[in-house]
Amino acid sequence: MALEGYFNVKDFGAFGDGKRSDTEYIEKAFAAANTQGGGVVWFPPGLYLIDQGSTVGRGFTISDSITLAGTGTGKPQFDTEKEVDPFATNGSKLLIKNPDIIPIFVTGLGSVIRDLAIYHQHDDLSTVPWLPKTFKEAIHVFGHDVLLKNIYLRNPYVGVVSEGVGRLSIDRLFGQPLYTGIDIDNATDTVRISNVHFWRFWSAAESVAKYTFDNANAIISRRNDNPHFSNIFAIGYRTGFVFRKSDYGITSKFRINNADIDNCKYGIIIESDAQRTTGQVVNYTFQGTNESESGIRIEAPDVTVQCGNIRIQNVRTNGILVLGPASFLAIDNAWVESWDKSGQHFPAIEAAAKGAIVSVGFNFLARNGGDIQVKGNFGGNVIYPNNNSWPEAAPWW
C-alpha cells in the first residue's frame, strides 16, 4: 500500500533499468506531488536514465516542500579503466548521458535531496589525451533552506553549484567530481558544508589523475557570508579550497575546520582578485607531492586569515606563501615539513609582498625541508613573539 505523501516513480511508469528513458515518468511523479502541495518523490533501487528535460537545460525542478529521495547510494566500488560493469552498485541512481542537462535544479523553499547517486557517462579512459565530457552540474541550488544529504556524485564534470541561496546545508557528499566539486556564490545566510569526501571512487587511471591535478578544484567559494566547511577530504585536485571574487563580491568570515587536502597542487588559495577576504583555518593538514606548490597561498591584497593547528608537508616550493600586499596571516601551532622539494631555496613560510605580514605565534615546527624557514621580502615582515631573531628549527617539546 502506498504511503500518503510518497510518490514512487515506478508507480508512474519508470523502468530503472538504465536502458530505457525514465524522464517522462519521473516528471509525472513530480507533477502529482506538486498537485498535492508537495511530498516525497521516491526512487526505489535502480538506475534511472535521464536523457531530456521538460525545461531547456534542466532535468527536474525541485520546488517548495518537495523531497527527492532514494534508498541510499549503495557502497561505491573502486572502478578502474578496465571495469566491466560501471553501474554495479546497489541503491538509487540517476544516469546522465546528455551533457546539456542539469539533472536536478532546486528552486524551492525547504527542499531536500537525499540518499541518491548521480552517474555521468564519459568516454573510454584509454583515449589519449583523456578529457572529460563537459556536462552541466549534477545539482544546481537556487532556493532557500535547502538540504543535500548522503549524495554520491560518481563522476560529474561539476558537482554542486549554488547561487543566491539563504541557508544551504550539505552533509555527506562524496564522489569524484572531475572539474569542480562544490561552487557557491552569493550565499546571504548560513552555509554549512560538512562531511565531504572527494576521492578516486570512479577511476584511479593516470589520465584522470593528471587531468584533475592540473585543472580541478574541490571547493570554490565566491561572494559568501560566513560559510563553514568542516570534515573535508579531497585528493588529487589542483586545489582543495579556492576563494574567488564574483560579480557580487568576496567571501567574508569563512571557517575551515578539520580539513585534509591530499596529493593536490595547492591546499588553499585566495586568488588575486579576492581583496579583503577574511577567515579562519583550524585543524588543517596538507600532504602534497613533488609537484605540489603550497598548502596555503594568499594572492590577494588586504586579506586577513587566522590559522591554528595546521600541518603542511611535501611541497615543491613554500609551505605557506603570502603574495598579497598588506595581507595579514596569523599562525599558531604550525608544522611545516619537507618543503622546498625543488631545492631552489624556498622558505617554509614567506611573506613576499610589500606590507604583507605573517605573525608566527607559539609552537612552530619546521624540519626536514629547505635551508630557509621564514622570510619576508619586499618590505614584508615576519613577526615572532618576544624574539628579534628565529633560532634553528627545533621541536617544541
C-alpha positions, 0 to 999 in steps of 0.5 A, a space after each residue: 500500500 502506498 504511503 500518503 505523501 510518497 510518490 514512487 516513480 515506478 508507480 508512474 511508469 519508470 523502468 530503472 533499468 538504465 536502458 530505457 528513458 525514465 524522464 517522462 515518468 519521473 516528471 509525472 511523479 513530480 507533477 502529482 506531488 506538486 498537485 498535492 502541495 508537495 511530498 516525497 518523490 521516491 526512487 526505489 533501487 535502480 538506475 534511472 536514465 535521464 536523457 531530456 528535460 521538460 525545461 531547456 537545460 534542466 532535468 527536474 525542478 525541485 520546488 517548495 516542500 518537495 523531497 527527492 529521495 532514494 534508498 541510499 547510494 549503495 557502497 561505491 566500488 573502486 572502478 578502474 579503466 578496465 571495469 566491466 560493469 560501471 553501474 554495479 552498485 546497489 541503491 538509487 541512481 540517476 544516469 546522465 548521458 546528455 551533457 546539456 542537462 542539469 539533472 536536478 535544479 532546486 528552486 524551492 523553499 525547504 527542499 531536500 535531496 537525499 540518499 541518491 547517486 548521480 552517474 555521468 557517462 564519459 568516454 573510454 579512459 584509454 583515449 589519449 589525451 583523456 578529457 572529460 565530457 563537459 556536462 552541466 552540474 549534477 545539482 544546481 541550488 537556487 532556493 532557500 533552506 535547502 538540504 543535500 544529504 548522503 549524495 554520491 556524485 560518481 563522476 560529474 564534470 561539476 558537482 554542486 553549484 549554488 547561487 543566491 541561496 539563504 541557508 544551504 546545508 550539505 552533509 555527506 557528499 562524496 564522489 569524484 567530481 572531475 572539474 569542480 566539486 562544490 561552487 557557491 556564490 552569493 550565499 546571504 545566510 548560513 552555509 554549512 558544508 560538512 562531511 565531504 569526501 572527494 576521492 578516486 571512487 570512479 577511476 584511479 587511471 593516470 589520465 584522470 589523475 593528471 587531468 584533475 591535478 592540473 585543472 580541478 578544484 574541490 571547493 570554490 567559494 565566491 561572494 559568501 557570508 560566513 560559510 563553514 566547511 568542516 570534515 573535508 577530504 579531497 585528493 588529487 585536485 589542483 586545489 582543495 579550497 579556492 576563494 574567488 571574487 564574483 560579480 557580487 563580491 568576496 567571501 567574508 568570515 569563512 571557517 575551515 575546520 578539520 580539513 585534509 587536502 591530499 596529493 593536490 597542487 595547492 591546499 588553499 588559495 585566495 586568488 588575486 582578485 579576492 581583496 579583503 577576504 577574511 577567515 579562519 583555518 583550524 585543524 588543517 593538514 596538507 600532504 602534497 607531492 613533488 609537484 605540489 606548490 603550497 598548502 596555503 597561498 594568499 594572492 590577494 591584497 588586504 586579506 586577513 586569515 587566522 590559522 591554528 593547528 595546521 600541518 603542511 608537508 611535501 611541497 615543491 616550493 613554500 609551505 605557506 606563501 603570502 603574495 598579497 600586499 598588506 595581507 595579514 596571516 596569523 599562525 599558531 601551532 604550525 608544522 611545516 615539513 619537507 618543503 622546498 622539494 625543488 631545492 631552489 631555496 624556498 622558505 617554509 613560510 614567506 611573506 613576499 609582498 610589500 606590507 604583507 605580514 605573517 605573525 608566527 605565534 607559539 609552537 612552530 615546527 619546521 624540519 626536514 625541508 629547505 635551508 630557509 624557514 621564514 622570510 619576508 621580502 619586499 618590505 614584508 615582515 615576519 613577526 615572532 613573539 618576544 624574539 628579534 631573531 628565529 633560532 634553528 628549527 627545533 621541536 617544541 617539546 
